[in-house]
């Protein structure tokens, strides 16, 4: 197998898209060709880093066309240039892998800091007398209460029919900015839902902290964090109601 063929097959090799015989040929070539192995290593590291740290987001429109155009341009290059391309690609991919993994870890660390802030606010609200600024089961009473207090209007809902009644709301301060805290109840369990404007990509995550469950999602320019001592299944069900 030539280096040109091996490099062309690296990505389908990583994605298990090759026939068994072809996959064996690529693996054998990588075991004996240092140049192609250098190209392969950062690709493998990048894939593992993405799987470990990155949430899934839909690819932007036009990405497929840009990738295909790049492939067509590469295919028009002389075959003798493939070794030089391989070395350059290895350097670029190594830099890209390091940068993207560092960025993912940075975002994860930032999310952990917000999660700790969220949990602290939730626990403080249960320990003192500041659970509710506006005690009400009527969403049309809670939502207008925030007018003039925040520079956004929170989406206030009531899920009494599903077993998660609204019981009120309050002002809070999360991650260096004001936030709306909407309070719900599930039997004797309190659910705090924190929300504020955010330019984060749409997506979601779940995590546990000290016996509490946290569900986070971003949608329509807003960040949402739901926290409770409910079991993860019920809190996930509640979050799903809010997202639809």
PyMOL commands that set and color helices and strands:
alter all, ss='L'
color gray80, all
select helices_A, chain A and resi 3-8+10-14+20-32+34-53+63-75+79-127+139-145+160-162+232-242
alter helices_A, ss='H'
color red, helices_A
select strands_A, chain A and resi 134-135+165-174+177-186+189-197+203-209+212-219+222-228
alter strands_A, ss='S'
color yellow, strands_A
deselect
rebuild
show_as cartoon
